[in-house]
């Protein structure tokens, strides 16, 4: 198996834009992101409030991923690879030639790895053997959505403004954004939009290991593969399903 490689960035100043760059008549002049939809896949489900054994197991899984558990993370990544052997759409997402780009966490990007970067490395090492590129950086911290009241969670615009795209040294025709958890999808949509502003011709998809199901009283299955989309609608991100 060929080991994963990393794409090194140019030293040129990253491109930053303070506001969404496009607007349409349908939005009555309201600005919207450079990329209005991003398709995503996920494998596990999680609910912070649901009761029962499966929900407890899902919360434990989420905690392990967030902590970068060196024992469990390769197992979860291995399950994704095994799933791709029978899921054609998942296999197509991680097909040879794709470049994995970890989505920055809420904190300012530093030298230490974070949950999504550890997951991206594990996904590459366990079977996909795809290149890794730290093509997105968080230039300043934003409020952590998981612990913030609903009204205080960062908007797509706030995520977008806090991210910068770094120009790659090599051609990047196809990008898979990697995140640990998708909830509403604001972070993924903002990350995809920021990359689109810098790489207008790249094909951008996304994978989140865990999909949040916030309002379910119980979850019946820990494993629930999903192919969905995050859309810009009504001035906010809308995840389906």
C-alpha positions as CSV (number, residue, x, y, z in Angstrom):
1,X,0.0,0.0,0.0
2,X,1.4,3.4,-0.9
3,X,1.8,5.6,2.2
4,X,-0.1,8.9,2.2
5,X,1.7,12.1,1.2
6,X,1.1,15.7,2.1
7,X,0.8,18.6,-0.3
8,X,3.0,21.4,0.8
9,X,1.5,24.9,0.6
10,X,3.1,27.9,-1.2
11,X,4.5,30.6,1.1
12,X,2.3,33.2,-0.6
13,X,-0.2,35.1,1.5
14,X,-3.5,33.1,1.9
15,X,-6.5,34.6,0.1
16,X,-8.9,36.1,2.6
17,X,-12.3,37.8,1.8
18,X,-14.3,39.3,4.6
19,X,-17.8,38.8,3.1
20,X,-19.6,36.3,0.9
21,X,-19.0,37.1,-2.7
22,X,-22.2,36.3,-4.5
23,X,-25.8,37.3,-4.3
24,X,-28.9,36.5,-6.3
25,X,-32.3,38.0,-7.1
26,X,-34.0,35.2,-5.2
27,X,-32.2,36.3,-2.1
28,X,-33.3,39.9,-2.6
29,X,-29.7,41.0,-2.7
30,X,-28.6,39.0,0.4
31,X,-25.1,37.8,0.0
32,X,-24.6,34.0,0.0
33,X,-21.5,31.7,0.0
34,X,-19.4,31.1,-3.1
35,X,-20.6,27.5,-2.8
36,X,-24.3,27.0,-2.0
37,X,-24.4,23.2,-1.6
38,X,-21.9,20.5,-0.5
39,X,-22.6,16.8,-0.6
40,X,-21.5,14.7,2.3
41,X,-21.4,11.2,3.6
42,X,-21.3,9.8,7.1
43,X,-21.3,6.4,8.8
44,X,-22.3,6.8,12.5
45,X,-25.1,8.6,14.3
46,X,-25.1,10.3,17.7
47,X,-27.5,12.2,19.9
48,X,-26.4,14.3,22.9
49,X,-29.9,13.9,24.6
50,X,-31.3,10.5,23.5
51,X,-31.6,7.7,26.1
52,X,-30.8,4.1,26.0
53,X,-27.7,1.9,25.5
54,X,-27.2,2.7,21.9
55,X,-27.2,6.4,22.6
56,X,-24.7,6.0,25.4
57,X,-22.4,4.0,23.0
58,X,-22.8,6.8,20.4
59,X,-21.7,9.4,23.0
60,X,-18.7,7.3,23.9
61,X,-17.8,6.9,20.3
62,X,-18.0,10.7,19.8
63,X,-15.9,11.4,22.9
64,X,-13.2,9.0,21.6
65,X,-13.1,10.6,18.2
66,X,-12.9,14.1,19.8
67,X,-10.1,13.0,22.0
68,X,-8.2,11.4,19.1
69,X,-8.1,8.0,20.8
70,X,-5.2,6.2,19.3
71,X,-6.7,2.7,19.8
72,X,-10.2,3.4,18.6
73,X,-9.8,6.0,15.8
74,X,-8.0,3.6,13.4
75,X,-10.9,1.1,14.1
76,X,-13.5,3.6,13.1
77,X,-11.5,4.7,10.1
78,X,-11.1,1.0,9.1
79,X,-14.9,0.6,9.3
80,X,-15.3,3.4,6.8
81,X,-12.8,1.8,4.5
82,X,-14.6,-1.6,4.8
83,X,-17.9,0.2,4.1
84,X,-16.6,1.7,0.9
85,X,-16.0,-1.8,-0.5
86,X,-19.8,-2.3,-0.7
87,X,-21.0,1.3,-0.9
88,X,-20.3,2.6,-4.4
89,X,-21.0,6.3,-3.5
90,X,-18.6,6.1,-0.6
91,X,-16.0,4.4,-2.8
92,X,-16.4,7.2,-5.4
93,X,-16.0,9.9,-2.7
94,X,-12.6,8.4,-1.6
95,X,-11.5,7.3,-5.1
96,X,-7.8,7.6,-6.1
97,X,-6.9,11.2,-6.9
98,X,-8.9,12.7,-4.1
99,X,-7.1,14.9,-1.5
100,X,-8.2,14.9,2.1
101,X,-8.5,18.3,3.7
102,X,-9.3,18.3,7.5
103,X,-11.8,20.9,8.6
104,X,-10.3,23.2,11.3
105,X,-11.8,23.0,14.8
106,X,-13.2,26.0,16.6
107,X,-9.8,27.0,18.0
108,X,-7.2,29.0,16.0
109,X,-5.1,26.5,13.9
110,X,-1.7,25.9,15.5
111,X,0.9,23.2,15.2
112,X,-0.9,20.5,17.3
113,X,-3.2,18.1,15.5
114,X,-7.0,18.3,16.1
115,X,-9.8,15.8,15.8
116,X,-10.5,16.2,12.1
117,X,-6.8,16.1,11.2
118,X,-6.3,12.9,13.2
119,X,-9.3,11.4,11.5
120,X,-8.1,12.3,8.0
121,X,-4.7,10.7,8.7
122,X,-6.4,7.6,10.0
123,X,-8.6,7.3,6.9
124,X,-5.6,7.6,4.7
125,X,-3.5,5.1,6.6
126,X,-6.0,2.3,7.0
127,X,-6.7,1.8,3.3
128,X,-7.5,4.8,1.2
129,X,-3.9,5.9,0.9
130,X,-4.9,9.4,-0.2
131,X,-2.9,12.6,0.0
132,X,-3.4,14.9,2.9
133,X,-3.4,18.7,2.6
134,X,-3.9,21.2,5.4
135,X,-5.5,23.6,2.9
136,X,-7.7,25.3,5.4
137,X,-6.6,27.2,8.5
138,X,-8.6,28.9,11.2
139,X,-7.0,32.4,11.6
140,X,-8.9,33.1,14.9
141,X,-11.1,31.1,17.2
142,X,-14.8,31.0,17.1
143,X,-17.4,29.9,19.7
144,X,-17.5,26.1,20.1
145,X,-20.9,25.1,18.9
146,X,-21.2,21.9,21.0
147,X,-21.1,23.9,24.2
148,X,-22.8,27.1,23.2
149,X,-26.5,28.1,23.4
150,X,-28.3,27.8,20.1
151,X,-28.3,31.6,19.6
152,X,-24.6,31.9,20.3
153,X,-23.4,29.4,17.8
154,X,-21.3,30.7,14.9
155,X,-23.0,31.5,11.7
156,X,-21.9,30.3,8.3
157,X,-20.6,33.8,7.7
158,X,-18.6,33.8,10.9
159,X,-17.1,30.5,10.1
160,X,-16.2,31.6,6.6
161,X,-14.6,34.8,7.8
162,X,-12.4,33.0,10.3
163,X,-11.1,30.5,7.7
164,X,-8.3,31.0,5.2
165,X,-7.4,28.8,2.2
166,X,-3.7,28.1,1.5
167,X,-2.7,27.8,-2.1
168,X,-1.4,24.2,-2.8
169,X,1.9,23.6,-4.6
170,X,0.3,20.8,-6.7
171,X,-2.9,20.6,-8.7
172,X,-5.9,19.7,-6.5
173,X,-8.8,18.7,-8.8
174,X,-10.8,16.8,-6.2
175,X,-11.2,17.6,-2.5
176,X,-12.8,15.7,0.3
177,X,-13.3,17.8,3.4
178,X,-13.0,15.6,6.6
179,X,-14.7,16.4,9.8
180,X,-15.5,14.4,12.9
181,X,-19.1,15.5,13.5
182,X,-21.7,17.2,11.4
183,X,-24.7,18.8,13.1
184,X,-26.4,21.6,11.1
185,X,-23.6,21.7,8.6
186,X,-22.5,25.3,9.0
187,X,-18.8,24.5,9.4
188,X,-18.7,22.2,6.4
189,X,-20.6,24.6,4.2
190,X,-18.3,27.5,5.2
191,X,-15.2,25.4,4.7
192,X,-16.3,24.3,1.3
193,X,-17.2,27.9,0.3
194,X,-13.8,29.1,1.4
195,X,-12.0,26.5,-0.6
196,X,-14.2,27.3,-3.6
197,X,-13.2,31.0,-3.4
198,X,-9.6,29.9,-3.7
199,X,-10.0,26.9,-6.0
200,X,-13.0,27.7,-8.3
201,X,-12.6,24.6,-10.5
202,X,-12.1,22.0,-7.8
203,X,-14.7,19.3,-7.1
204,X,-15.4,19.6,-3.4
205,X,-17.2,16.9,-1.4
206,X,-17.2,16.1,2.4
207,X,-17.2,13.3,4.9
208,X,-18.1,13.5,8.5
209,X,-17.7,10.3,10.6
210,X,-20.7,11.1,12.9
211,X,-24.0,12.7,12.0
212,X,-25.8,14.3,14.9
213,X,-29.5,13.5,15.5
214,X,-30.2,16.1,18.2
215,X,-33.9,15.7,18.9
216,X,-34.5,12.0,18.9
217,X,-35.6,10.5,22.2
218,X,-33.7,7.2,21.3
219,X,-31.5,6.0,18.5
220,X,-31.9,2.4,17.4
221,X,-28.6,1.9,15.5
222,X,-25.1,3.2,16.0
223,X,-24.1,2.5,12.4
224,X,-26.4,4.4,9.9
225,X,-24.6,5.2,6.7
226,X,-25.9,8.3,5.0
227,X,-25.3,10.4,1.8
228,X,-26.8,13.8,2.1
229,X,-26.3,17.5,1.3
230,X,-25.9,20.8,3.1
231,X,-27.6,23.7,1.4
232,X,-27.6,27.4,1.8
233,X,-31.3,28.2,2.3
234,X,-33.1,31.1,4.0
235,X,-29.8,32.7,5.1
236,X,-28.5,29.6,6.9
237,X,-27.2,26.1,6.4
238,X,-29.8,23.3,6.0
239,X,-28.7,19.7,6.3
240,X,-30.6,17.0,4.4
241,X,-31.0,14.5,6.0
